[in-house]
Amino acid sequence: MPPTPVLLVDGHHLLYRCYFGFPARITSRDRTRDLTGVFGFLALLRKAHMAHAADHQIVVVFDGEHGSAARTQADPAYKANRAEADHSPIQSLPDTKNGLDLVGVPWIEIDTAEGDDVIATLTAVASEADRPVLVMSGDKDLLQLLDRPRTRVLNTAAKSDRQITTPADVLDRGGVLPRQWPDFRALTGDPADNITGVRGVGPATAARLLSGGIGLEEVFSSDRLSGAIGQRVLNCRQDLLRWRELIRLDHKVPLTPPTGTEPTPELPPAARVLDGLRLW
């Protein structure tokens, strides 16, 4: 029997997307409680499972409370732009976890690890067991995981013909290989994580500099750097190497994967789960 595929869900990304992007606010019947985050999370997870991963085992991953500490220590500017962000979706986290427990979906949260690193580690574990992996997230940093065999990324917020991303898609759309993604994003920047990148270097220029599958070190010593942009890249050499390390995912987070590998049965509708949690 072939190994069971696994659907790894970026829990925080999905929760924020539902809380801020759901078409209507979902409230308790007495209108005293906003249930948009948890309702949307459970509804979209069920929809994605049915449409793309009915034969997969679902595992949801959340960010640890102190998950960013190591990267922030390496660069205090990392995610500093999020200090004033609206963290209201976090209020839905306990109910979301309770909902997952109720329907039998395992979730992982490691206090000192970012969810992306946990997903990278679980992807490595699954890959070593020859299990296909589908990563559900709109976080582009996870595209670097497509360097692993039998791995794909699902972004259900994208257009229907672009929801599934393969290694070939990364090359076609971005002009780089998945393993080059940290080099690419270091050059172009990542506003979400407060990584500025090199001024004047957009995706096309970054792809040209990295063409042929090379990394930043090879770019620095190549004849591809010319003019003002080339000089700016050289001037940012140390910053670029630091940014790349911030973007690179850790595939060796100490953790214990969920027990069992059976496919997750079809999930119940979100309304039924909320009823079971007595949230209505």
MARVEXMI-902244 format. One record per residue: x, y, z of N, C-alpha, C, CB in turn. Coordinates in steps of 0.02 Angstrom, whole numbers, padded with zeros to 5 digits, always signed. Each point is the difference from the previous one (the first is absolute). Glycine has a CB too. Layout:
XYZXYZXYZXYZ;...
END
This chain:
+00042-00060+00000-00042+00060+00000+00044+00062+00000-00092-00062+00061;+00078+00111-00105+00041+00060-00002-00008+00041+00063-00011+00002-00125;+00062+00036+00144-00004+00041+00061-00053+00054-00006+00120-00023+00021;-00152+00038+00035-00053+00051+00001+00029+00070-00009-00068-00074+00075;+00042+00112-00122+00023+00070-00007-00020+00040+00061-00010-00008-00125;+00045+00064+00136-00015+00042+00057-00014+00072-00023+00072-00073+00074;-00124+00103-00045-00017+00070-00012+00023+00039+00061-00100-00030-00074;+00152+00072+00065+00026+00042+00054-00029+00070-00007+00107-00069+00006;-00143+00091+00044-00037+00063-00003+00035+00053+00042-00107-00063-00017;+00121+00120-00015+00028+00058+00034-00057+00033+00039+00090+00018-00090;-00096-00037+00154-00058+00019+00039-00009+00074+00010+00012-00107+00056;+00042+00143-00038-00007+00071+00011-00018+00037-00064+00083-00008+00093;-00053-00013-00148-00015+00033-00063-00074-00009-00018+00118-00019-00039;-00144-00041+00048-00070-00012-00016-00047+00038+00047+00032-00113-00044;-00014+00116+00108-00043+00034+00048-00003+00075-00014+00029-00086+00085;+00029+00117-00100+00000+00071-00017-00039+00014-00064+00112+00012+00058;-00102-00056-00107-00035+00009-00063-00076-00002+00011+00097-00052-00062;-00120+00005+00103-00072-00005+00012-00026+00059+00040+00010-00125-00004;+00027+00145+00054-00024+00054+00043-00007+00066-00038+00055-00056+00097;-00006+00071-00140-00002+00063-00035-00030-00003-00070+00100+00030+00064;-00103-00091-00093-00022-00005-00070-00066-00034-00011+00117-00001-00026;-00149-00022+00079-00064-00035-00009-00053+00051-00024+00030-00086+00090;-00074+00067-00135-00047+00049-00030-00050+00030+00049+00013-00063-00104;-00026+00030+00159-00048+00026+00049+00022-00019+00070-00094-00007-00085;+00076+00047+00135+00016-00016+00069-00048-00054+00024+00045+00117+00021;-00017-00166+00013-00039-00054+00029-00001+00011+00075+00030-00082-00094;-00089+00087+00123-00005+00012+00071-00043-00053+00034+00014+00122-00020;-00009-00125+00085-00044-00044+00038-00071+00024-00006+00093-00027+00081;-00140-00016-00065-00070+00018-00010-00021+00060+00041-00023-00119-00024;+00056+00130+00081-00018+00059+00040+00042+00061-00019-00033-00077+00092;+00073+00070-00146+00039+00056-00028+00055+00026+00047-00101+00031-00065;+00119-00070+00115+00050+00024+00048+00070-00025-00015-00090+00005+00085;+00096-00051-00131+00065-00031-00012+00014-00005-00074-00011-00065+00106;+00069+00089-00128+00020-00004-00070+00033-00068-00012+00016+00126-00007;-00047-00167-00035+00024-00068-00014+00027-00006-00071-00084-00044+00081;+00098+00101-00113+00021-00002-00070+00064-00040-00010-00053+00111-00015;+00102-00101+00059+00064-00034-00007-00007-00075+00003+00055+00099+00049;-00085-00124+00005-00005-00072+00009-00047-00031-00051+00023+00014+00122;-00079+00019-00137-00047-00027-00050+00034-00004-00068-00097+00047+00064;+00129+00008-00085+00033+00001-00065+00056-00051-00004-00028+00119-00010;+00066-00126+00063+00055-00048+00001-00027-00071-00012+00064+00074+00080;-00114-00093-00042-00027-00068-00006-00034-00011-00067-00015-00003+00124;-00018+00055-00150-00035-00006-00064+00050-00007-00058-00095+00067+00047;+00147-00025-00047+00048-00003-00055+00044-00062+00004-00001+00125-00004;+00016-00147+00065+00039-00062+00007-00040-00059-00028+00059+00047+00102;-00123-00050-00086-00043-00054-00026-00004+00003-00076-00067+00003+00106;+00059+00057-00133-00006+00008-00073+00065-00022-00035-00081+00095+00017;+00139-00073+00010+00063-00019-00031+00013-00074+00005+00045+00112+00029;-00063-00142+00027+00009-00072+00009-00042-00039-00050+00023+00019+00122;-00085+00000-00130-00044-00035-00047+00022+00009-00072-00093+00015+00080;+00116+00046-00098+00016+00015-00069+00069-00023-00022-00074+00097+00010;+00122-00097+00036+00069-00011-00021+00035-00057+00037+00003+00119-00027;-00031-00142+00084+00040-00045+00042-00043-00050+00037+00085+00089+00011;-00136-00115-00043-00046-00045+00035+00033-00064+00026-00090+00045-00072;+00146-00064+00040+00034-00061+00022+00061+00015+00043-00040-00055-00103;+00046+00118+00128+00058+00022+00039-00015-00003+00075+00035+00073-00096;+00017-00079+00135-00004+00013+00071+00012+00074+00012+00041-00118+00028;-00084+00151+00009+00007+00072+00013+00040+00010+00065-00110+00024-00059;+00158+00021+00056+00035+00023+00060+00003+00077-00004+00069-00108+00009;-00093+00141+00043+00000+00074+00002+00058+00023+00043-00126+00005-00016;+00161+00047-00007+00058+00026+00036-00011+00074+00017+00076-00082-00060;-00063+00099+00123-00007+00069+00023+00068+00028+00021-00118-00022+00037;+00126+00088-00041+00061+00033+00023+00004-00005+00076-00002+00079-00098;+00064-00090+00123+00011+00003+00072+00001+00072+00023+00064-00107-00004;-00083+00119+00066-00003+00068+00027+00068+00035-00005-00092-00036+00077;+00146-00001-00067+00067+00028-00003+00038-00027-00061+00001+00012+00125;-00038-00029-00177+00030-00032-00058+00048+00044-00039-00101-00066-00007;+00091+00132+00010+00042+00045-00039+00062+00023+00038-00102+00038-00058;+00111-00061+00120+00053+00026+00043+00069-00008-00031-00071-00026+00098;+00086-00032-00125+00067-00012-00027+00015+00046-00060-00007-00119+00039;-00042+00127-00083+00011+00044-00058+00002+00073+00022-00058-00084-00074;+00018+00103+00123+00002+00069+00023+00067+00015+00034-00125-00002+00015;+00153-00047+00018+00066+00010+00030+00053+00010-00054-00034-00070+00099;+00027+00034-00154+00048+00008-00056-00009+00066-00035+00001-00124-00015;-00064+00149+00013-00014+00063-00033-00061+00031+00034+00048-00041-00112;-00037+00092+00155-00056+00030+00037-00055+00029-00045+00081+00025+00090;-00064-00011-00153-00051+00027-00046-00048-00053-00025+00082+00087-00034;-00066-00151+00044-00042-00054-00026-00070+00005+00030+00102-00074-00014;-00152+00081-00029-00071+00004+00018-00015+00059+00047-00007-00123-00015;+00053+00171+00021-00012+00056+00044-00060+00042-00024+00121+00002+00029;-00137-00007-00093-00056+00038-00028-00068-00029+00022+00071+00029-00097;-00070-00086+00130-00063-00030+00023-00019+00021+00070+00024-00096-00074;+00017+00137+00106-00013+00017+00070-00068+00033+00009+00122+00014+00017;-00143+00026-00067-00064+00035+00006-00056-00035-00038+00064+00106+00012;-00051-00167-00034-00051-00036-00038-00060-00018+00044+00090-00045-00076;-00146+00034+00044-00060-00021+00036+00005-00075+00013-00070+00093-00055;+00076-00110+00118+00007-00071+00019-00066-00030+00023+00118+00023+00031;-00174+00007-00050-00065-00026+00020-00011-00073-00017-00043+00114-00015;+00068-00139-00043-00011-00070-00016+00026-00048+00053+00006+00031-00119;+00045-00011+00157+00028-00044+00051-00053-00017+00053+00113+00050-00019;-00162-00007+00028-00053-00014+00047-00041-00062-00021-00006+00122+00028;+00008-00138-00093-00036-00058-00025+00041-00064+00005-00061+00075-00078;+00124-00070+00098+00044-00058+00000-00023-00056+00046+00093+00077-00027;-00111-00062+00090-00022-00055+00044-00061-00038-00028+00044+00065+00097;-00093-00028-00122-00059-00033-00028+00018-00041-00062-00071+00093+00044;+00118-00068-00084+00022-00036-00060+00033-00065+00020+00015+00109-00062;+00028-00107+00111+00033-00062+00023-00050-00048+00029+00104+00065+00024;-00153-00040+00014-00052-00043+00027-00041-00033-00055-00005+00072+00102;-00008-00033-00155-00036-00028-00057+00039-00055-00034-00055+00110-00016;+00120-00101+00008+00041-00052-00030+00001-00063+00044+00071+00089-00055;-00066-00078+00120-00002-00058+00046-00066-00038-00007+00075+00062+00080;-00129-00024-00086-00067-00031-00004-00006-00044-00062-00048+00098+00061;+00077-00076-00117-00007-00039-00063+00059-00048-00011-00065+00095-00049;+00111-00098+00097+00054-00049-00004+00057+00019-00045-00085-00082+00023;+00095+00146-00035+00057+00023-00041+00057+00020+00045-00078+00039-00092;+00136-00071+00087+00057+00018+00043+00029+00069-00019+00025-00122+00015;-00003+00158+00036+00033+00064-00011+00063+00003+00042-00111+00056-00026;+00159-00017+00001+00065+00006+00034+00015+00074+00010+00041-00108-00052;-00018+00123+00112+00024+00068+00016+00059-00008+00047-00116+00053-00015;+00174-00030-00007+00061-00003+00040+00019+00071+00020+00040-00107-00058;-00036+00119+00121+00006+00068+00027+00058+00039-00033-00048-00041+00107;+00104+00009-00118+00060+00035-00024+00010-00007-00076+00051-00018+00112;-00101-00004-00148+00008-00011-00072-00054+00036-00040+00053-00111+00024;-00033+00139-00081-00049+00028-00046-00035-00058-00036+00068+00107-00015;-00130-00096-00002-00038-00053-00034+00032-00022-00065-00102+00046+00052;+00132+00000-00089+00031-00017-00064+00056-00051+00011-00028+00113-00045;+00067-00105+00099+00054-00046+00014-00027-00069+00020+00072+00096+00036;-00127-00097+00001-00030-00064+00018-00027-00034-00063-00031+00045+00114;+00000-00007-00159-00024-00028-00063+00059-00028-00040-00097+00080-00001;+00152-00043-00001+00060-00023-00036+00025-00066+00029+00030+00119-00027;-00030-00124+00093+00024-00061+00033-00047-00059-00014+00053+00070+00090;-00118-00058-00085-00048-00053-00015+00003-00021-00073-00074+00043+00091;+00088+00004-00136+00009-00016-00070+00060-00045-00010-00053+00109-00033;+00107-00094+00069+00061-00041-00005-00014-00071+00026+00071+00103+00014;-00107-00108+00042-00017-00065+00029-00043-00040-00049+00007+00049+00116;-00057-00017-00145-00044-00034-00048+00038-00021-00062-00097+00066+00043;+00141-00022-00067+00039-00015-00060+00044-00061+00011-00001+00121-00031;+00031-00125+00090+00042-00058+00015-00041-00065+00002+00078+00075+00065;-00141-00069-00049-00045-00058+00001-00034-00011-00067-00018+00018+00122;+00038+00021-00173-00029-00004-00067-00074+00018-00002+00085-00087-00027;-00105+00131+00073-00070+00022+00001-00007+00064-00041-00017-00053+00114;-00030+00056-00160-00013+00064-00035-00024+00053+00050-00029-00063-00105;+00047+00125+00092-00017+00055+00045-00034+00055-00039+00097-00028+00075;-00153+00052-00047-00034+00059-00026+00000+00052+00056-00073-00068-00081;+00106+00125+00071+00004+00052+00050-00052+00053-00017+00124-00022+00019;-00169+00035+00028-00054+00049-00012+00020+00066+00032-00087-00092-00003;+00103+00141-00038+00020+00066+00024+00006+00048-00058+00060-00052+00098;-00068+00116-00082+00014+00052-00049+00067+00034+00012-00122+00018-00012;+00160-00044+00060+00066+00027+00017+00051-00023-00052-00029+00002+00123;+00055+00045-00162+00045-00018-00055+00066-00030+00024-00052+00090-00066;+00072-00076+00129+00062-00029+00024-00002-00076+00001+00018+00102+00070;-00078-00130-00068-00007-00073+00001+00013-00031-00069-00081+00011+00093;+00087+00031-00144+00015-00027-00067+00068-00034-00001-00070+00090-00051;+00115-00071+00096+00065-00033+00001-00006-00074+00017+00052+00109+00033;-00108-00129-00002-00010-00071+00017-00011-00042-00062-00047+00035+00108;+00033-00004-00164-00011-00038-00062+00064-00031-00026-00094+00076-00027;+00149-00062+00059+00063-00034-00016-00003-00073+00023+00062+00109+00010;-00108-00124+00035-00010-00069+00023-00041-00039-00052+00006+00038+00121;+00010-00101-00132-00040-00040-00048-00071-00010+00024+00104-00057-00036;-00150+00054-00011-00070-00016+00012-00034+00051+00047+00028-00121-00016;-00006+00183+00010-00028+00054+00041-00032+00052-00044+00086-00021+00089;-00145+00045-00070-00034+00053-00035-00027+00050+00051-00031-00077-00095;+00015+00137+00072-00028+00052+00043-00069+00018-00025+00115+00045+00029;-00163-00039+00017-00069+00018-00016-00016+00068+00030-00033-00122-00003;+00012+00168-00039-00024+00066+00022-00071+00008-00025+00117+00050+00000;-00165-00063+00042-00070+00001-00022-00026+00071-00012-00018-00104+00064;+00058+00155-00046-00020+00069-00013+00019+00022-00071+00013+00025+00121;+00028-00066-00155+00021+00017-00068-00054-00018-00051+00121-00018+00034;-00111+00040-00096-00046-00019-00054+00002-00076-00008+00017+00112-00058;-00072-00139+00034-00008-00072-00001+00056-00036-00038-00122+00018+00006;+00148+00013-00058+00052-00033-00039+00070+00009+00030-00070+00017-00101;+00074+00019+00157+00065+00011+00032-00001-00019+00074+00021+00092-00081;-00071-00129+00102-00003-00019+00070+00053-00049+00020-00122+00021-00003;+00139-00067-00041+00053-00049+00013+00064+00024-00033-00084-00095+00006;+00138+00096+00033+00066+00020-00026+00047-00059+00004-00019+00120+00035;+00054-00133-00089+00050-00053-00006+00069+00032-00009-00086-00081-00050;+00139+00042+00054+00067+00028-00013+00004+00034-00068+00048-00088+00073;-00079+00057-00124+00002+00029-00067-00034+00068-00001+00001-00116-00049;-00054+00123+00088-00036+00064+00002+00044+00055+00029-00108-00062+00013;+00147+00046+00038+00044+00050+00030+00050+00026-00052-00012-00055+00113;+00039+00009-00152+00047+00019-00052-00035+00040-00055+00069-00102+00025;-00128+00079-00045-00037+00035-00054-00021+00070+00021-00040-00111-00041;+00016+00119+00103-00028+00063+00022+00052+00047+00029-00107-00059+00021;+00156+00030+00013+00049+00043+00034+00069+00000-00031-00063-00022+00101;+00076-00027-00144+00065-00002-00033+00056-00030+00042-00037+00098-00063;+00019-00128+00121+00051-00031+00042-00024-00069+00022+00039+00113+00040;+00008-00153-00015-00016-00065+00027-00023+00007+00072+00084-00055-00077;-00124+00008+00103-00022+00006+00069+00057+00009+00050-00097-00070-00031;+00153+00036+00021+00055+00006+00047+00032+00069-00001+00022-00122-00014;-00035+00160-00039+00027+00068-00005-00047+00052+00031+00060-00034-00104;-00117+00013+00128-00050+00048+00024+00028+00046+00055-00088-00083-00028;+00125+00059+00077+00027+00046+00050+00047+00052-00030-00010-00091+00085;+00050+00072-00134+00044+00048-00034-00042+00052-00038+00090-00088-00011;-00141+00064-00023-00045+00043-00039-00035+00050+00044-00017-00093-00081;-00011+00070+00137-00038+00045+00045+00046+00047+00037-00087-00088+00012;+00148+00068+00001+00048+00046+00031+00013+00059-00047+00053-00096+00064;-00047+00082-00128+00012+00053-00049-00060+00045-00009+00080-00075-00057;-00139+00046+00050-00060+00040-00014-00032+00030+00062-00019-00072-00098;+00032+00040+00155-00030+00022+00062-00066-00036+00014+00054+00110-00015;-00073-00108+00079-00063-00030+00022-00032+00047+00050+00044-00118-00019;-00088+00163-00004-00031+00050+00045-00035-00031+00060-00014+00074-00099;-00015-00133+00090-00037-00031+00055+00045-00014+00060-00078-00051-00083;+00142+00036+00070+00047-00015+00053+00049+00058+00013-00011-00121-00029;-00003+00178-00002+00042+00060+00008+00071-00010-00027-00068+00030+00101;+00073-00069-00154+00064-00009-00034-00001+00046-00061+00013-00122+00040;+00030+00171-00042-00005+00053-00050+00025-00019-00069+00012+00080+00093;+00036-00126-00097+00028-00017-00065+00044+00057-00026-00099-00071-00024;+00122+00064-00037+00044+00049-00031-00042+00048-00042+00096-00082-00002;-00088+00146+00015-00038+00051-00037+00012-00007-00076+00007+00077+00099;-00061-00080-00136+00005-00005-00073+00002-00071-00027+00057+00106+00005;-00053-00156+00040+00001-00069-00022-00070-00031+00008+00122-00011+00032;-00155+00001-00089-00064-00032+00000+00006-00073-00020-00054+00109-00027;-00002-00144+00020+00002-00071-00017+00039-00016-00064-00109-00010+00057;+00100+00050-00109+00034-00015-00063+00076+00007+00007-00101+00040-00063;+00123+00013+00096+00072+00009+00010+00029-00054+00045-00015+00123-00015;-00021-00140+00068+00024-00053+00045+00005-00067-00037-00052+00059+00097;+00002-00075-00139+00002-00062-00038+00059-00001-00048-00125-00009+00010;+00139+00067-00041+00057+00004-00046+00066-00011+00036-00065+00079-00072;+00072-00049+00130+00062-00007+00039+00010-00073+00022-00011+00119+00039;-00044-00153-00025+00004-00069+00026-00007-00053-00054-00046+00042+00107;+00041-00021-00170-00011-00048-00054+00056-00052-00002-00060+00088-00066;+00040-00149+00048+00049-00054-00001+00004-00037+00066+00063+00063-00084;-00106-00044+00132-00003-00037+00063+00052+00020+00051-00045-00092-00064;+00077+00150+00055+00053+00020+00047-00030+00035+00062+00080+00012-00097;-00038-00004+00148-00020+00033+00061+00033+00068+00007-00017-00110+00053;+00004+00143+00003+00026+00068+00010+00076+00003-00004-00100+00024+00071;+00134-00073-00043+00073+00002-00001+00027+00001-00071+00002-00062+00108;-00033+00022-00152+00022+00000-00069-00018+00066-00035-00014-00125-00002;-00042+00154+00021-00018+00065-00029+00052+00053+00018-00122-00031+00007;+00143+00031+00056+00049+00050+00022+00066-00004-00039-00053-00004+00113;+00072-00056-00132+00064-00009-00034-00006-00004-00076+00040-00058+00102;-00101+00069-00128-00012-00006-00071+00009+00067-00036-00080-00094+00023;+00072+00092-00089+00003+00062-00039-00070+00026-00015+00108-00038-00050;-00158+00015+00089-00069+00020-00011-00017+00067+00034-00030-00120-00009;+00073+00142+00052-00013+00061+00038+00033+00059-00035-00009-00065+00108;-00033+00109-00133+00027+00059-00035-00046+00059+00014+00051-00072-00090;-00024+00132+00080-00039+00061+00009-00020+00011+00072-00042-00014-00115;-00006+00058+00124-00021+00020+00067-00031-00057+00039-00018+00115-00043;-00023-00156+00009-00032-00056+00035+00052-00051+00023-00104+00017-00068;+00152-00031+00023+00053-00047+00018+00038+00024+00061+00009-00034-00118;+00005+00099+00121+00036+00027+00057-00041-00004+00064+00061+00076-00077;-00127-00065+00070-00043-00004+00059-00002-00072+00027-00068+00096-00043;+00067-00144-00002+00001-00071+00021+00064-00014+00039-00070-00033-00099;+00127+00055+00073+00063-00011+00035+00002+00036+00067+00057-00014-00111;-00084+00074+00112-00001+00038+00063-00043-00033+00053+00018+00104-00065;-00068-00143+00042-00046-00034+00047+00020-00072+00014-00091+00073-00043;+00152-00091+00026+00022-00070+00004-00016-00031+00068+00090+00027-00082;-00068+00003+00136-00011-00029+00066-00074-00002+00018+00113+00041+00035;-00149+00012-00053-00072+00001+00012-00034-00057-00037+00003+00124+00016;+00016-00134-00078-00031-00052-00041+00011-00069+00030+00017+00071-00102;+00043-00084+00124+00014-00065+00030-00040-00010+00065+00115+00002-00051;-00123+00051+00089-00040-00004+00062-00074-00010-00017+00084+00073+00060;-00108-00035-00109-00071-00007-00019-00014-00070-00025-00004+00122-00028;+00051-00150-00010-00011-00067-00026-00007-00051+00057+00065+00030-00103;-00025-00021+00155-00005-00046+00057-00066+00008+00036+00124+00003+00012;-00150+00057-00010-00066+00011+00031-00055-00035-00039+00040+00110+00045;-00033-00111-00111-00051-00028-00044+00005-00076-00004+00000+00106-00066;+00060-00132+00072+00009-00073-00003-00037-00033+00057+00112+00015-00055;-00145-00070+00039-00038-00037+00051+00043-00053+00034-00104+00021-00066;+00089-00032+00128+00034-00051+00040-00036-00067-00009+00039+00087+00085;-00004-00136-00110-00029-00066-00013+00012-00049+00057+00014+00020-00122;+00014+00005+00178+00020-00045+00054-00026+00024+00068+00101-00031-00066;-00162+00055+00068-00030+00019+00063-00013-00062+00042-00054+00102-00053;+00077-00105+00115-00014-00059+00041-00076-00005+00012+00113+00009+00056;-00141-00064-00077-00072-00010+00009-00018-00073-00006-00022+00114-00046;-00037-00130+00069-00027-00067-00008-00059+00004-00048+00038-00034+00118;-00032+00005-00178-00055+00002-00047-00063-00033+00028+00083+00000-00095;-00141+00020+00071-00062-00032+00023+00002-00075-00012-00063+00105-00024;+00034-00142+00069-00002-00073-00007-00051-00019-00054+00035-00016+00121;-00022-00041-00153-00046-00024-00051+00008+00035-00066-00079-00028+00089;+00059-00005-00142+00005+00028-00067-00063-00011-00040+00123-00019+00003;-00178+00004+00031-00062-00013-00035-00028+00064-00032-00024-00095+00079;-00008+00089-00137-00032+00059-00030-00052+00029+00047+00021-00046-00114;-00027+00111+00114-00051+00034+00041-00068-00009-00032+00085+00084+00040;-00135-00108-00003-00067-00006-00028-00028+00069-00019-00020-00104+00070;-00033+00104-00110-00030+00063-00019-00021+00040+00062-00041-00052-00108;+00059+00115+00109-00014+00042+00057-00073+00023+00000+00121+00038+00001;-00150-00030+00057-00069+00025+00003-00004+00074-00017-00026-00086+00087;-00032+00111-00106-00007+00071-00014+00019+00042+00061-00091-00026-00083;+00115+00086+00070+00023+00044+00054-00055+00014+00051+00081+00051-00080;-00142-00040+00055-00055+00016+00046-00012-00057+00050-00053+00070-00090;+00061-00131+00066-00011-00057+00045+00055-00004+00053-00057-00062-00093;+00118+00079+00073+00055+00000+00048-00011+00054+00054+00079-00043-00089;-00099+00102+00067-00012+00054+00048-00058-00019+00047+00042+00084-00083;-00090-00120+00056-00055-00023+00042+00027-00049+00052-00082+00016-00094;+00126-00060+00072+00030-00048+00047+00042+00034+00054+00000-00083-00092;+00029+00140+00075+00039+00038+00048-00043+00047+00042+00097-00006-00078;-00161+00008+00063-00049+00044+00035+00020+00074-00005-00025-00095+00079;+00048+00113-00140+00019+00069-00012-00057+00042-00028+00116-00039-00019;-00167+00006-00006-00056+00038-00029-00039+00035+00055-00007-00081-00096;
END
